[in-house]
Amino acid sequence: MNRFLFIYCFLFFSCASNIKIIDKPIVFDAERKELTLEYLENRYGLLQKEPTIIPKMIVLHWTAFSTLEASFNAFNSSKLPNWRPDIKNVSGLNVSSQFMVDRNGTIYRLMPETTMARHVIGLNHCAIGIENVGGGKELPLTKEQLQANIDLIYYLKEKYSEINFLIGHYEYTRFEGTTLWLEKDAKYRTIKTDPGTFFMKNIREATQNLEFKEIPNF
């Protein structure tokens, strides 16, 4: 390991241990709990008493909303709003994520890290989601968000030893046919582009020493 890489890794490990996370919980009432348990059973065949997960991957996203408030409000309700007709017939459970990163790099925890959030088809039962406010050509993700994601990834990898994969949302279908993929409906897929290939390239370069496993390529 050269001197530059050593300093680079040391700085990121230091950031991971001193990371600032603000708790900003979305609604997780009895209705959301019931809907989450139903999702686990109906989509994945997992009959559980509590909607918990064992994290094995991190999935990065963007919200496509311009503000933290709009992004938070989209996730806050327990039931899926009518503006998502492409997925509302699969489950009434609203989309969500464990974390959200504002455009200035502030990290918010929306729900416990080991509670299931609906953010990635086929893999919610084992995935921690990180949503980034904004995204797309009109509102590219910021350098502050990039750094915050890197810090958060180091924090999560250090905390959960079973996390072996780091992916962008657009890469989720590459897990079809693996033991992690549990979605029962072969037709239930959505096309994703978030959080962008350039963002993921920078993320992977900054976290390469964490030695995440290669994504399957079927």
N, C-alpha and C positions, 0 to 999 in steps of 0.2 A: 504494500500500500504506500503510495507516494505521500509526501508531506502535505500537499494540497488536499488530497482526498481524506487524509486523517483529520485535518482541521475541519473540513466540510462535514464529516460524519460526527465529530465531536460536537459541533455547533448544533446539528439537528437533534442529536440525542439530548443535549441540554435543553433545547426548545421543547422537546417532547415531555421532559420531566417537569418543566415549568409552564406548561401550556395553560392558558386561561380559557375556560369554558363557562359560558353563562347559561344557566338553566332557564329555559323559556318554554314550559310544557304546553303542548297542545292538549285538547280535551281527550282524556282516556277514561271514559265513564263505563258503566256497566254495559251500555249498548255497544260501545267500541270493542270492549273485551269479548262480548258474545260474537260479534261479527268477525273478529280476528280468529277466534277458536273455530268458527264455522269455516273460515277461509282455509285454515290449516288442515281441517278434516276433508273438506270438499275438493280442494285443489290438489292437495298433497297426500291425502290419506293418513294424516297424522292426527290421532285422537289424543288431545292433551287437556289437562285440567287448568293449566296456565298458559298464556300466549308467549312463552319464552323461546329463545333461540340459543344455540351455541354458535357464535360467530366463526365463520370459516372464510369469509371474503369481505372485501370492502368494495362498494360500488359508488362511483362518482357520477353526479348528475348536474344539470342546470335547471332552474325553475321556469325560465322564459318570462318571468315577471320582472318588472324594473325595480321594485322595492321590496324590502324585507317584509313590510306590512302586508302587501298583496300576496307574497309567497306564503307567509305564515297563515293568513286567512284561508288560503286555498286548502291547507292541510288540517285546519283546526276542527272542523266538523267531523263527527264520527261517521256519518253516512256520506256516500259519494254524491256530489252535486250533479244536477242534470246536464251540466256543460261537458261531461265526459261520456257521451253516448257510446263511444267505441268500446268501453270496458264496463259500463254500468250493469250489463246483463250477466256478467260473470260473478260479481259479488257486490253487495251494497256497501262494503267497507271502503271508506275514503282512502285515497293515496296519502302517504306520509313518508317520513324519513327520520332516522334517529338524530341527525345533525343538519344544521343549515348554516352556511357561511355567507355573511353579508358582503357587500361590495367593498367595504373598507377592511375586510379580513376578520371581523369579529365573528367568533364561533359561538353558536347557540346549540344547546342540547334540547331537542323537542320532546324526547321520550327516552326512557332507559335504554341503554345500549343493548341489553339482552332481551328486550321486548320486540316482537315482530312488528315491522312496519311494511306497508304495501308500497313497494317502490320498484320492484324488478320481477318480471314474470319468471316463474319456475324456481326462483332462488331465494325468495323472501325468508324462508325457514332457516337460512344460514348466513344471511347477508346484512351487514351494517351499511346504511345509505348515508351519503353526504350530499346534500343539495346545495348548489351555489346560486345565489340570487342573480338573475339576468341570464345572459347566454345568447348565442346566435350571432349573426352578422350585425344586427342592430345594436347589441349591447354585449360586446365581448367580455369574457371574464377577466378580472384584473390581476395584476401582479400580487396585490395583497391577498386575494383569494387563493392564488397559487401557493404562496407561502403558508397560509393558514391550512390548506389541505395537506401540505407536506408535513407540517407540525402535527396535525391531527392523525395522519396515517402512522407516524412514528409512535404517537401516544397509544393508539389502538393496537398496533402490532406488539408493543411492549406489554400491554395489559392482557391481551388474548393470544396465547401461544398457538392456538389452533387456526388462526388466520393465515392462510397460505396463498390467497389470490387477491389481486388488486386489479379491478377492471373499470372501464368506462361503460356507461349504460348501453352504448351502441354495440358492445361486444358480448352481451348476455347470451345470445342464441348459440354461441360457440360451446356452451356447456350442455347442450342437448345431447343425450346419449351417455352422459357421465352419471356417476352415482349421486352427484349433487342435484341434478335436475329432477324435480318431482312433479312438474305440471302434468296433469292428466289429459288435458284437451290439446290434441295435436294441431288444432287450428287457431288456438288462442295465442297470437303473437302480435306485437306492434313494432313498427319500424322506428328506431331511435338514432339520433345523431349526437346526443349529449354525452360528455361535456366537450366534445370536439377532439379531433386527433392531435392537434397541436398542444392542447392543454395536457392530454394524457402523455404525450412524448416528454414534456418537461417534468411531469410528475414522476414518470418512470426513471428518468435520468437522475432525479434527486433522491430516489428511494431504492436505487439498485442494490445497495449494500444490505438491504433487508432480505434479499434473496427470495422474493415471491416466486412461486411456481409459474412456469410457462402456461399461457392460456391454451386449452385444447384447440386443435385445428382440424376439425372434421370436415 
